[in-house]
Amino acid sequence: MRVLFRPIVEWPEEHTRSRQRARFDTGYEATKSLLERECSHLGAREVIIQVAIPESDIRIDGTYPKANARSAHPGVVVSFDSKHGPLRYATDTFTHWNDNLRAIALGLEALRKVDRYGVSKGGEQYRGWNALPAATPMGAPLTIATAVEFIHDHAPGVEWDYDDAEAVDRAYRVAAKCLHPDAGGNPADFRRLTEARELLMGGTRS
């Protein structure tokens, strides 16, 4: 499973005003192992961790922030494609991003226990996170940058160039498999995906 870091373009909800110091003290590697385990149970192959640092402060291979990286705030957004569709979790409850990442991993573990005890058989406990807003507000006008960001978020692992029409269409088709309403996707997300494709395809023809 690939776990990649990317910058947060815009925090998807209101910031927590009174953050807490976490009661757990766990390093990143242990948190990553827990996150990978829980995401693998959900059928994920790639996990995107967004933190509030610029792209230049993330290692070239995308696997971790650089040693001198400083986050603008401790919020974390975790996104991945699952057997229940694309899921996105965000929290800034705690004062350090690694603690917020662990909180998300522990939250996924708790949700899985609902399945373990037979309370839910169709993954209903994950439905509330299917429609969490993406990094770009859904009502905001798309730009080339935000269109690329949106398609990239929903076509993980696909290498493509935004000024290549065939590549854009290839990434779009991968993302559409998850976002199309017939596949259980959110209609607003699918409309956003189509708008992003049309914008980029228009740009490739000019």
Buried (B, 14 or more C-beta within 10 A) or exposed (E): EEBBBBBBBEBBEEEBEEBEEBEEEBEBEEBBEBBBBBBEBBEBEBBBBBBBBEEEBBEEEBEBBEEEBEBEBBBBBBBBBBEBBBBBBBBBBBBBBBBBBBBBBBBBBEBBEBBEEEEBEEBEBBBEBBBBBBBBEEEEEBEBEBBBBBBBBBBBEBEBEBEEBEBBBBBBEBBBEBBBEEEBBBEBBBEBBBBBBBBBBEBBEE
